[in-house]
Amino acid sequence: MRISILFSLFCLFATAGFTQKPLQGIVTDPQGTPLAFVTVLLNNEPGKGVLTDIEGRFSIGADVAVRRLGFRYVGYETRVVEAEFWQKTSEKLLVIVLKPTELALPEAVVRAGENPADILIRKAIANRRRNNPDLHKSYTCTTYNKVLFDMVPNRAIFEQEYAGKDTSRESVRDAWTRFDKMERNTRDRHVFLMESVTERSFLFPDMVQENVLLNRVAGFQNAGIVALSNMVQPFSFYGDHLTILDKNFVNPISPGSPNLYFFHIEDTLYTGPDTVWVISFHPRKGKVFEALEGVLHLHSRGWATQNVRAQPANPGNLHLKIEQAYQMVDGGLGRADTVQWFPAQLNFELEIKKYPAPFVGMRGSGRSYITDVRLGAPVRLRDMNPEMPVILLPEANSRSDSAWMRWRGLAPLNDKESRTYVWLDSIGKSEKFDNTADLTGFLTTGRLPIGGSFVSLDLRNLLKFNEYEGTRLGLGLSTGQARPLLPHRRLEVGANLGYGFRDKGWKYGGYALWRIMRSRQTQLRISWRRDLLEPGAPYEISAPALFDRSLYARRMDRTDEFAASVGSRLGRFFSAEGIFRKQELRPGYAYRYGTDDSGFADQFRFTEATLFLRFAHGERPRTFLANDIGSTQRLPVVELAYTRGWRGLWQGEYNYERWTAAVYHAFFLGRLGRSRWRVEAGIASADAPLAKLYTLNQTGRRDGWGLNLFVLPNTFQSLPDTAFLADRFVNFYFAQEIGPVFTAPNTRRPT
């Protein structure tokens, strides 16, 4: 009996050191950067363990007898830690440092037979629709986002560059002083810091609305920028192409990816009835495309991506890494079989090692935490605003710590971040950073506020060029919203004035706009102008552009025009607009039109109405100065306009009809990159004056003179500028971005 009791007590005390308290730790690299999704093997036994979270942390319960821990991470040396290691430390948090190996990903050889990793990836591809959050009917969630930037001084390179230089020279001494000061400042505070809390709403198939509840940018009171969860990377890892920093990469989890990527099972973990496979991926040898490399964790439950970390396979000068973690959320029906995977956290890190100087780099990082997920939430179409997918609510710039308390619990401000706010806010106040923020807003809205007034300068009218006017200087005033992300004002008026130095003519005009229903973009616009119009242009379907064919126009009609229009969005994809115009045109070139009484007219009066219809499914616009600079569409966009002119109505002198249509599509094509095509056609009354017919959309000059610096989309820029004139036309344009086709194939790893 005594022996049994003593043996039991020995076993109890022998295991007490391993089970008396939970074991918590963090895994980092030698620089202290947390490593996400590290495999932590309990007692170093394969298949039994946990993963670090996206912050590099792990926790092991007190009920688990742990004698040693094994740490495995692709691209880093494996490390095994015995229990004595953490029993000796007094710290509450066990810190494990892993050293990187020479190669970011290990080489792997697959022998005869199908690669087992490819089988798993195909299952993940087959279940993409089930796991893709953007294929839900609707959802809402809240995101807390934090973004910061730092300077990264490299003392070794600096000392090498300044070695041997005469330190008696003032410029050399100043360089050393500035570098030492930069190092101190870098240790003490960040260069830039911003936070935001947004309410994200999604409505299938592609309508996203981000309402910014809270926003803080260090140094600014009213900055026109916001930290968003998808500012660098996509919201989820399921699209055919992943847009990362405005570059499109082929998704490893997409149809056909096993033919482009090599996959390898690095580890396998068992969590109850489920299995998690750790799979590395990189481009196959000889395959040339915009590729990623990294590691993903594939969960057997739903064959979904549980975690992923990835980076460009050919990073160039910019080193970028993204990380995503997913959570299981209730599908809204309260049943276990409706539980879905949904993003939980998105991280990014980017670094330019030799900018702005050879011995100084820049590093940025961002964290986004996703909470309050409601799948199938009642999102209404009127809650979405395609014109402004991101809206800054009036109270968003709150500085109250109580407003931020809940969200900063997800990622508390550390001492360095708090010092950054104090430092930059004090500098921003004294240096009036908000004045420079107005310039940033100008890039989005094209307007610059005049002091603190309600009126702003419309800088799109400040300077223009074309071959008819030469240089045109102007001025525009508007009451339109000049600050980006704030809702448009319901009532808006504006006026402009300009002078062309070649044609020696003044141009001016004004408008009034009433946004009747913002949610449906229903608005009434009335305008009058004395300006120039290019004759024969398909004006009904011409979208705003920074540079268009008017830049090369030599023939212009001087016009006095009154116009009134009413437009509205009719549904998710349809919009319509009705326009009434009264025009008086005077050709600025040699042209006369034969009349019914055998005379000739060189002045024209038109009264016309246009009905414009547009269908755009899955369009993702990108704008600069309110101009389209690279939209993409899920399906081709269709635009149709019918114009009818009346003789005898409001002094109109001609009856005519114009049918004008355009179909265009911008998308990403496999390994090549962004593709764009456009077909446009029109037919008009054959007996209409030149202004209501069509001229060829060409910009070339026979004499070689002109502003040929600019490549204009959707023009025949290589054709000479001739007097082409027709009552019908069909144009087809196609453009293909080549992408990495001419880049040398990746040969770093055999597969």
MIFI-208346 format. One record per residue: x, y, z of N, C-alpha, C in turn; residue in one letter. Coordinates in steps of 0.05 Angstrom, whole numbers, plus 5000, padded with zeros to 4 digits. Example, Ala and Ser with C-alpha at 12.3 -4.5 7.8 and 13.67 -1.06 7.14 Angstrom:
2
526448865156524649105156526449345156A/525749555142527349795143525850015157S/
END
This chain:
751
501749765000500050005000501750255000M/503950255018505650485019507050534992R/507950304980509350324954507450444933I/504850364933502950474913502450764918S/502250844943501751124949504151294941I/506651194947509051344940509251364909L/508651144895508851154866506851354854F/504451354866502351544856503251834860S/504351884885505352154890507652234872L/509452044865511652104847510652174820F/508652034810507552094783506152364784C/504852424806503452684808505452914807L/507552894823509553114824511153124798F/511552894785513152884761511753034738A/509053024738507553164717506553434724T/506853504750505753754759507053994746A/509753964740511154184727510154234700G/508954034687507954074660505054154658F/503554124680500654164678499554364697T/501254484713500154664734499154924724Q/499955004701498955264690499055254659K/497355414646497355434617500055544608P/500855454584503355544572502755734549L/503655974551503156174530505756284520Q/505856324494508356424482507956564456G/510156664445510156804419512656714404I/512356684378514556604361515256834343V/517856914342518757134326521157064309T/521857234290524357204276526557354292D/529057354283531157484299530757784303P/529257914285528658204288526358264307Q/525058054317522858094335520158104322G/520058054295517458054281515957794286T/513457804296511957564301511657394275P/511757134278511356944256508656814259L/506956854239504256754239504156464229A/502456304242501756034232504155844234F/505855874255507955684260506755424272V/507755194263506854944274508254894301T/506754864322507854804349507054524356V/508954344355508454054360508653994390L/506653874402506653804430508353554433L/510353584451512353364456513753284430N/513753474410515053434384513953184370N/511453124374510252884361508752984336E/509352864313508052944288505052924290P/503653124279500753114278499353214303G/500853254325499553344350500653614357K/499053814355500054074362498054294356G/499054544356497354774351498854954332V/497455164323498655364305498755634320L/500855784315500856054325498756214309T/497656414322495656584309497056784291D/495556964279496757154260498657344273I/498557364300500357534315502757374326E/502957124318505256954327504856834354G/502556854366502156754393500956474393R/501556324414500356054418499756014448F/497955834453497155774480496555474483S/497555354504497155064509495855044536I/493654904538492054874562493554734585G/492654784609493954674633493554374635A/491554264620490953984622492653814604D/494553934590496253784571499053754583V/500053514585502653454596504753504574A/506253714576508153794555511053764567V/512653604554515453574562517353724543R/516453754518518053904499516254014477R/517154214463515654334441517354344417L/516254274394517554294368516354524352G/518054684340517054914324518054884295F/516054864277516754824249515355044232R/516955164215515955384199517455384172Y/515955384151517155364124518955614120V/521455564112523355774108525055834132G/524555694155526055744180527055474191Y/529155494207530255254219528355144240E/528054884241526454754261527854774288T/526254824309527354844336525754674355R/527154544373525854384394526754494421V/524754544438525254664465524354474486V/526054414505525354244528523954404549E/522554254567521054384588522754554607A/525254474611526954624628527354914619E/527054954592527455224581525455424591F/522855344592520855534601520355524631W/521255304644520955284673522955474687Q/525155544673527155714685526456014682K/524756074663524156364658521956454677T/522156704685520056824702518056984686S/518557004659516657154642514057004639E/511857154637509257024632508956924604K/510457044585510256974557512856854548L/512756614538515056474528515756584500L/518156674496518956784470520856584456V/520056504432521556314416522456464391I/525056454386526156584362527056374343V/526056394318526856204297528656354277L/530656204267532556324248531856234220K/531856424201531156354173533356184160P/532556024142534355864126535156034101T/536955934086537956084062535756124042E/534155924037531955944018529355994032L/527656164020525056224033523355974034A/523555804014521955564013523855334005L/523555104018525454884012524854753985P/526954623974526554473950524954223956E/523554123937522053873941522153713915A/522153453918522253273895519753093897V/518253083875515952903874516552683854V/516452443864517052213846514552123832R/514851893819512651793802510051783817A/507951843802505251853814504352143818G/501852183823500752453826501652573852E/502252823851503052973875500652983894N/500852873919498552873937497653153944P/499453353943498653623949496753733927A/497253643902495453733880492653633885D/492353383895489753273901488253453921I/489653533942488453703962487653973951L/489454083935488954353923486454333905I/486154123890483854093872481254083889R/481353953912479053953929478454243939K/480554393946480054663954478854833932A/479854783907478754933884475854863880I/475154603883472454513879470454633899A/471554713922469854823944470055123947N/471255253926471655543928469055693931R/467055623915464455763916463155733943R/463555513956462455463982463755644004R/466355694001467855834021468356124016N/467756213991468356493984466356673997N/467256864014465357044027463857234007P/465157283984463857463964461757323948D/461157073954458956933941456556893959L/456657003983454357014000452357223989H/449857183995447757373987448357643998K/449157654023449757914036451257854062S/452558054072453758034098454458314108Y/454758334134455858574146458058494166T/459958664170461958614190463258884198C/464758884219466159114228469159064228T/470659254218473559214217474959434232T/477059354248478759544261481459524247Y/482459744237484859744220486959934232N/489459844231491760004240493959984220K/495060214211497160214191499360404201V/501860314199504060484207506360454188L/508060664187510460664170512860754186F/515160654178517660714192519860754172D/521860914180524360924166526160704176M/527760584159529560364167532360434160V/533760574179536560644173538460394175P/540360384157542260164157545060274162N/545960254187548460374195550860264181R/550860004176553159874162553559994134A/551360034119551660154092552460444094I/551360584114551960874118554960904124F/555960744143558760764150560560694127E/559760494111561360424088561460654067Q/559160784063559061004044560661244053E/560761294079562161534089564861474101Y/565761224097568461154107570561304091A/572461414105574561564092573961844085G/571461934088570862214082571762404104K/572462634096573662834114571562934134D/571862854159569862934179570163224188T/572263354178572463634185570563804167S/569563694146567663834129564963844142R/563764074141561164104154558963924143E/558963884116556963714104557163424113S/559663324118560063054128559063034156V/559763224173558963224201555863234203R/554663404186551763414186550463154178D/551663014159550562754151550662554174A/552862544189552962364212550962444233W/550662704238548762804258545862724250T/545262764225542462704216541962404218R/543962244211543561954212543161864241F/544861964259544561884288541761964298D/540862214290538262304299536062124288K/536362044262534361874250534161604265M/536461494273536361244288534961274314E/535461494328534161534354531161574350R/530361734330527561774325526161514318N/527461344302526261094293525760914317T/527460914336527060754360524860864378R/524461124377522561254395519761274384D/519361294358516661334347516661254317R/514261234307513761164279513661424263H/514161384237513961614218511061684213V/509261484212506461534205504761314218F/502361394226500561214239497661294234L/495961104228493161164225491460924233M/489060974243487160764252484460834240E/482860624237480060664229478360444239S/475760494242473760294246471660334225V/471060124210469160144188466959924191T/464659994181462459804179462259724150E/462859474144462959384116460359234110R/459059304089456659174080457059064052S/456058824047456458694021453758604011F/453258643985450758553972451558413946L/450858163943451658013919450558143894F/452158153872454658003869457158163876P/457158423876459658563880459358843892D/457158903905456859163916457859173945M/459759343950460959373976460759663985V/459959694010459759964022461359964048Q/463260154050464760184075464060454087E/462660444110462060684125464160714147N/465660924147467860964166466661074192V/466660914213465461004239467461174254L/469961094254472061244268474561254250L/475961474251478361504234480261694248N/482761614250484761784262487361754246R/488461984237490961994223492862174238V/495062074247496962224263497762484248A/497462714262498262964251496063114237G/493662984233491563114218488963114234F/487363314231484763324243482563224224Q/482963284198480963204178482363104153N/483862894155485262784132483262634114A/483762644088482062514069482962234062G/484262094080485161824076484161644099I/483761394093482761204113484160944110V/484860814132485960544132483660354129A/483860184107481759994101482959714102L/481259514107482259244109483359144082S/482359244060483259154034484859364019N/486259544033487759754020490259644006M/491259414014493659304001492959033989V/491258874001490658603992487658563990Q/486758363975483858313973482758224000P/480058254003478758194029478857894034F/479057734013479257444017481057323996S/481857073999483856943982482456753963F/480256843950478756663933478356753904Y/479056993897478657073870480656933851G/479956923825481756803805484456953805D/484257223808486657393810486457543836H/488757573849488957713874490357983869L/488958203873490058463869491558553895T/494158563893495858643915497458883907I/496959103921498359353914498059423884L/495559393874494859473847496159293826D/497159053834498258863816496758603818K/496258473796494458233796496157983794N/495757803813497157553815495157323811F/496157103798494456873795494256733822V/491756683831491256563857492056263856N/493656173876494255893877491855713880P/489655823892487155673894485255773873I/485855703848484155783826484355563804S/482355543786482355343765484955353749P/486155123746488655103730491155163746G/490955243771493355323786495355093789S/494554833792496554623794498354603770P/497554703747499254703724501354933725N/500855133741502655363743504255363769L/503055263790504455263816505254983824Y/507454963839508254713851507454723880F/506054513889505154493917506554263931F/507054303957508354093972507254094001H/506553854011505453824038507853844057I/507954054073510154094092509553964119E/507053954127506353854153503453774153D/502653614173499853534176499253534206T/497053664213496153684241493353564244L/492753444267490153324272488953474295Y/486653594291485153734312482453604315T/482153414333479753264336479153104311G/476753124300476152974276477153104250P/478253344253479153494229482153474225D/482953534200485753524193486453794180T/488853894187489954134174492554064160V/492654124134495054074119496554334114W/499054334120500754564115502054524088V/501354694068502154654040503654904031I/506054864021507655084010507055093980S/507455323968507055353939508955563928F/509755523903511455703888511055643859H/511755823841511355773812513055543802P/511955383784513455163772515755273755R/517855123753520155193737519255233708K/520155463697519555523669516855653664G/515155673684512555803681512856103686K/511956263668512256553669509556683673V/509056793696506556933702506857083728F/504957253734505057403759504357203782E/506457113796506056893814506656983843A/505456833861505956853890507456613900L/508656633923509756403937509156433966E/508856203980508256224008507255954018G/505655974039504555734053501655784060V/500055574056497255594064496555354081L/494655384099493655174115490855094106H/490554854096488054754085486654584106L/484254664113482654534134480754334121H/480554094132478853884120475953964122S/475254124141472454204144471754404122R/470354314102469654484079471854524059G/474154394064476454424046477054724041W/477254864064477555154063480355234072A/481055474063483655594072483155704100T/484755594119484555694146486455924151Q/488855904140490856114142492456124116N/493556344110495356364087497256594091V/499756554082501656774080502956744053R/503256974040504256974012505757224006A/507457213986508957443976509557403947Q/510057613932510757583904513157413900P/513057233880515357053875517757213864A/517257433850519357603840518857883850N/519757943874518958193887520158443876P/522458423863523758673854524858833878G/524559093876525559263898523659283921N/521159213917519159233938518558953949L/519158923975518758663988516058684003H/514258503997511558514007510658234017L/509358234039508257984050505358034060K/503557854054500857874064500257624081I/498457654100497657434117494657454121E/493257234120490357224125489656994143Q/487857044162486856834180483856834178A/482656594179479756564176478556444201Y/476056504205474556414229471956274219Q/470856114237468255984231466056164244M/464056234227461856404237459256264230V/457256344245454556234241453456334215D/452356144198451256224173448556364174G/447556404198445056554202442656384207G/442856114204440555944209440755804236L/442955834250443155714277443755414276G/444455304253445055024251448054984246R/449154754256451954704253452754684224A/450954584207451654544179451654804163D/450855024176450955284162453355454170T/455055344187457455494195459255534171V/460255784168461855844145464555964153Q/466555934135469056064140468856354131W/470156534146470056814140472756944149F/473757144135476257274144476057374173P/478157334188478357424216480457644219A/482657614205484757824207486357824181Q/487058064173488758104149491058284157L/493458184150495958334156497558374130N/499058584130500958624108503558754119F/505758694106508258824111509658874085E/510659114081512159184057514559344065L/516659314048519159454054520659514028E/521659754026523459844005526159894019I/528159724013530559724029532459954023K/532360074000534260283993532760523982K/530760613997529360863989528360994015Y/528861254019529661453999532661493995P/534361324007537261344004538361064004A/540761023994541960753994542260634022P/542460804042542860704070540360744087F/538060814075535560854089533360724073V/531760554086529460434073526860514086G/524660414076522060474087520560214092M/519160194114517659954120514860034129R/512859894119510059944127508759684135G/506859704152505359464161502559544168S/500759354165497959404172496659154184G/494759204202493258994215490259064213R/488658864205485758904204484458674219S/482758744238481258544254478358564247Y/477158334241474458324230472658194251I/470558344260468758254281465858294273T/464058214291461158264287460158174260D/461057934252460257834225457357744226V/455857834206453057744203452657654174R/452657394170452057294143449057304138L/448357384114445557404107444157644120G/445757834129444558074142442758224121A/440658354131438758494113440058744101P/441658714081442858944067441059024044V/440359274042438559374021440059514000R/438959513976440259653954440559953960L/438660073973438860353979440960424000R/441960214014444160264032446860284018D/446960213993449460213978449660463961M/452160563958452660803941454960743922N/454360643898456460583879458260823873P/457061063874458661303868460761353890E/460161273915461961313937461961063954M/463560853946463660603962464860633989P/466360853994467460904021466461184029V/465061194052463961444062464961494091I/465961734096466961814122464561944137L/463561824158461361934172462262184187L/460362374192461162634203462662614230P/461962424247463162394273465662224273E/466562144250468661944248471362044259A/471862304257474462404266474662454296N/473162304311473162334340475962264351S/476862434371479362384384478962264412R/476462214419475862114446476861824450S/478461784471479461514476477261314482D/475061414494472861234500471561124475S/471461284453470361184428472060954417A/474660964422476460764411476960524429W/475860544454476660344475476160054466M/473760004456473059724449474959624427R/475459784407476959694384479959664390W/481059844406483859814413484359584432R/482159464443482559214458483458984440G/482959004414483858804395486858824390L/487859074390490759124386491359384401A/491959364427492359614443494759774432P/494460044435496660214428499060164447L/501360114436503760094453504960374458N/507060384474508160644481509260794457D/510460644438511560774414509360894397K/507060764395504860864379503661104393E/503361104419502261334434504061574430S/506761534432508561754428508461864400R/507861684380507661774353505261964349T/502961904362500662084360501362354373Y/502562344396503062604410504962774393V/507062644383509162784367507962904341W/506662734325505662814299503363014302L/501662974322499363154326500463434333D/502563454349503563714356504863854332S/506363694316507563804292505363884271I/503363704268501263764249499764014256G/499364064282497964314289499564564284K/502164554290503864784286504464834256S/504764614241505464644213503064634194E/500664614206498164614191498064404170K/498364154179498363924160495663904145F/493564004157490963974144490764134118D/492464334115492564484090493664304068N/495664144074496763954054494763734049T/493063664068490963464064489063554042A/488663814040486863914018488063843991D/490663843988491963773963491563483957L/491663313978491063033974488162993964T/486363143976483563123968483163203939G/484763393930484563493903484963263883F/486763073889487362853871484862673867L/483062673887480662513885478362663874T/477862903884475463063877475963263855T/478463343851479063543831478463823841G/477863853867477164113879478964173902R/479464433906481164523928479664743943L/479064693969477564893985478965153986P/477365373986478465643989478265704019I/480465674033480465714062478465524075G/476865624093474765464105472065504094G/471965624070469365704059467965464047S/465465514039463765314027464465273997F/465965463986466665463958469465343954V/469865213931472465093925473165153896S/475765143891476865173864476564913850L/475364913826475264673809477664683791D/479764533799482364553786482364403759L/480264263752480164133726479864343704R/479064583711478764803692481164993691N/483264923707485465113710487165123685L/487864893673489664883650488764663631L/488464723605487764533585489364583560K/489564373544491064393518489364263496F/489364383473488564243448489664403425N/489664283401490964413379489364643368E/486764663374485164883365485665133383Y/485665093409485965323427488865363435E/490665163431493265183442493165153473G/494365333487494165333516491665483525T/490165363543487765483553487965503584R/487965753594487965803622485165863631L/484465763655481765813664481565803695G/479065843703478465853732475665733735L/475365553755472765443762472165463791G/469765533798468865543825466465363829L/466265233852464165033856463565013886S/461064953892460264893919460264593924T/461264433905461264143908463164063930G/462763823941464363723963467263693954Q/469063833968471963833960473463633977A/472463543999473863354016473063064008R/475062904003474462623995473162474017P/471562274010470162084027467862204042L/467462464042465062584054462762574034L/460362534044458062514025457762764008P/456962723983456462953965454263133976H/454463393972452463573980449963543962R/447663573974445263533959444863743938R/445563993944445364203924448164303918L/448664353892451264433883451064613859E/452664833860452765013837455665063830V/456165143805458865203797458965373773G/461265503768461665663745464565643736A/465165693710467865683701468365893679N/470865973676471766173657474466083646L/474866113619477366033607477966203582G/480566203575481466353552483466193536Y/482966153510484866013493486666213478G/489266163480491166363469491566333439F/490966103427491266073398488766183384R/486366103393483966203380483066473391D/484366563412483766833424480766853430K/479766653444476966663451476466593480G/474366733492473566683519471466463520W/471466293540469466083544468566103573K/465966063577464966073605462365923606Y/461565863631459065713635458465673664G/456265543670455465493697453465263699G/453165163723451264933726450064943754Y/447864793757446564753783445764453784A/446264323806445764043809444163983835L/442063833832440463753855440463443857W/441663333878441663043883439062973897R/437162883882434462833893434462603912I/435662373903435862133919438762033917M/440262073938443061993937443361693934R/441661543947441961253947441661133919S/439961263902439561163875440961343854R/442661523864444061713846442061853828Q/439761923838437762063823438362363825T/438762493803439562773804438562933780Q/438263193784437463373763439663573759L/440463613734442663803728441863993706R/442264253711441764463691444364613686I/444964663661447464803655447164983630S/448965173629449165343605452165393601W/453065403576455865453570456165573543R/458265733541459265833515462065723513R/462365523496464865373496465365253468D/466965043467467664903442466764613443L/465864513420465164233417466564133391L/467663883393468763763369466563653352E/466363723326464263623309464563333303P/462263193303462362913295463262723316G/463662813341464562633362462062483374A/462462233382460262093395459862183424P/458862423427458762553453456962413473Y/454962253462453062123480454361903497E/456461783487457661553501460561603509I/461461853508464261923516464461953546S/466061793559466461803588468662003594A/468562123618470662313626473362173625P/475362313616478062213615480062433619A/482362373631484362583635485362693608L/485762513589486562593562484862443542F/483562593525481962463504482662583477D/481162513456481962593429481662903425R/480263033442480063323439482763463443S/484663323455487363423458488563483431L/487763333410488863363384486963503364Y/484763603375482663703357483563963343A/483363973317483864213301481264353292R/479164193290476564303282474764313306R/473664543311471864583334469464753326M/467164703338464764863335464565043360D/464265303355463665483378460665463383R/460065423409457265353416456265513439T/453765583438452165663461450165443467D/450265333491448665093496447265123523E/444665063523443165023548442464723549F/442764603573442164323576440864273603A/439064083603437863983628437663683627A/438363553649438463253649437363153675S/436162913674435262763697436262483694V/437762383715438862113714438361973740G/438361703738437961543762438961253757S/439661123779440260843778437660683781R/437060503763434460363762434560093777L/436960003784437259743798440159713804G/440959463809443759413815445659473791R/444659423767446359433744445559643723F/443059733724442059913704441960203713F/442460383695442160663700441060793675S/439761023678438561163655438761453659A/438861603637438961893638437562013614E/435962213619434762363598435862643596G/436662733572437962993569436563153547I/436063403553434963593534437063813528F/437563873503439564073495438364263475R/439164513478438764723457441464843451K/442264823425444964903417444865103394Q/446665293395447265463372450265423366E/450765323342453565253334454465433311L/457065513313458365663292461065523286R/461265393264463765243258466165423259P/468365333271470865473272472765383250G/471665293228473165183205471465233180Y/472665183157471265243131469165023127A/466665103131464464913127461865063122Y/460364983101457665093097455864863089R/453364883097451364673094449264763074Y/448664603054446664683034443864663046G/442264863042439564873053437464803032T/434964783040432764703021432264913000D/432865163006432365382987434865442970D/436565242967439065262950440965472962S/440665532987442665713000444665543016G/446265683032448265553048448165673076F/448465503096448365583124451065543136A/451965733152454465703167454065753197D/451465763205450765763233448365573236Q/448165443259446165233262444965243290F/442265193290440865173315439664883317R/440264753340439264483345437664473370F/435464333370433964263394433663963394T/434763833414434863543414434463433442E/433763173443433463023468434862763465A/436162673486437662413486436762243509T/436261983503435761783523438161603524L/439461583548441861433551441361203571F/441960953563441660723580444360583584L/444860483608447360353614446960113631R/448359893624448359643640451259583647F/451859563673454559513683454359313706A/455159073701455058853721457858813732H/458258853758460858793770463058993763G/462359243759464359443752465759543778E/468359553776469959653798471559903788R/470460143793471660373781474160463797P/476060583782478360713794478560993781R/478661193798478561463787480861633797T/481561843782483462043789482462303777F/482162503795480962763786478262713773L/476762523785473962463776473962343748A/476162233739476362103713477061813716N/475961653698476461363698479361313690D/480861163707483661103701484160803701I/482060643700482660353698480560183712G/478060213704475960043715476159753705S/475159573720474859293710471959223714T/470959033698468158953699467958643699Q/465958543714465458263714464358173687R/462558323676461358273649461758523632L/461458503606461758733589459658943596P/460459193594458659423599457359493572V/454759543573453259613549452059893553V/452560063533451560343533450060393507E/447660503509446060563486444860843489L/445061003467443961273468442361323442A/440061443445438461523422437961823425Y/438661963404438362263403436462333380T/434562513386432562593367432562903366R/432963013342432863303338430263383325G/429163613333426563703323426863983309W/425763993286425564243272423064393281R/423364653287421064813295420564813325G/421864643340421664643369423864813382L/422965033395424765213409427065303390W/426265393366427965503345429865293333Q/429265033338430864833324430364833294G/432564783279432364813250432564543235E/433064323249433564073235432163833249Y/431163653232430263393242432463193237N/433163033257435262833253435062633276Y/436262403271436462193292439362093293E/440162013317442761883321442461653340R/443361423332443561183349446461133354W/447361133378450161093385450260883407T/452160693404452360473424455260403429A/455860303452458560203459458259963477A/460059763472460259523489463259503495V/463959483521466759463528467159303553Y/469559203556470159023578473059053585H/473659073611476459063621476558843642A/478558663638478658423655481558323655F/482058113671484758003672484757733659F/486657703641486757463623489157293631L/488457073646490456873652493156993661G/495256903648497956983655498757243643R/497257353625498057583610497657853625L/495557873639494958133653492358243644G/492158513646489558653641489058673611R/486658593604485758613576483458813575S/483358963552481259163548480359143519R/477759143515476759163487474259343488W/473759463465471459643463470459643434R/467859613431466559633405464559863407V/464760053389462760263388461760313360E/459260383358458060403331455960623332A/455260733309453260933308452060963280G/449661053279448261113254446661363257I/446861543238445461803240444061863214A/442262053215440862143191442962253171S/442862153146444862223127444862513119A/442562643121442362923113442863123135D/443863033158444263213181446863373176A/447063603188449663763186451963603199P/454363693192456763553200456863503230L/456063693246456263673275454763433286A/452663343272450963113281451562853265K/453662863249454562613236456962503253L/458662353240460862233255463462273240Y/465562333254468262343243469962123255T/471962033241473561813251475161903276L/475261723295476561783320479561753317N/480761953304483661933298485062183309Q/487662153315489062373328491762433315T/492562273295495162313282495262573266G/497662683261497862923245499662863221R/498762973198500362923173502963073174R/503063303188505563453188507363383212D/506463193228508063093250508063283274G/506563503273506563693295504363613315W/504663683339502463643358503463523384G/501563493403502263383429502163083428L/503962963414503862673410505262523433N/505662663456506862533479504962343492L/502362383489500362233503499262013486F/499061773498497761543485494861553495V/492961583477490161603484488761343479L/487361233499485860993495483561043476P/482760833462480460833444480561053423N/482861073411483261253388485061113367T/484761213342486561113321488861323319F/490761293337492761503340494861493318Q/495161273304497161253283496161353256S/493561403254492461493228492661793225L/493161893201493362183197490562313201P/490562563209488162703214486962803188D/484962663178483662733153480862823158T/479462913137476763013139474762783135A/475162573149473362343147470562423158F/468462353144465762423151463862203142L/462062113160460261893153457761913169A/455661783160453161763175452961503190D/454961333189454961083204457861003208R/458460853229461160773235461160533254F/463260383254463860173274466860183280V/467460213305470260213314470759983333N/473059863331473859653350476659713360F/476959703387479559753399480159513418Y/482759443419483659233437486359303448F/486659263474489259313487489859093506A/492359003506493158783524495758863538Q/495558853565498058883581499558623580E/502158633573503758393569504358253595I/504558403617505158273643507958173643G/508557943655511257843658512257663635P/510957673612511657483590514557503583V/515657753583518457793575520357773598F/519357693622521057653645522357373644T/524757353652526057083652524556893670A/524156643662522756453679524056413706P/522456343726523456293752525056033752N/527556043758529255793757530555743784T/529455853805530755833831530355553843R/528255423837527555173850526854953830R/528054723832527154503816524554383827P/522854283810520354163819519953893805T/
END
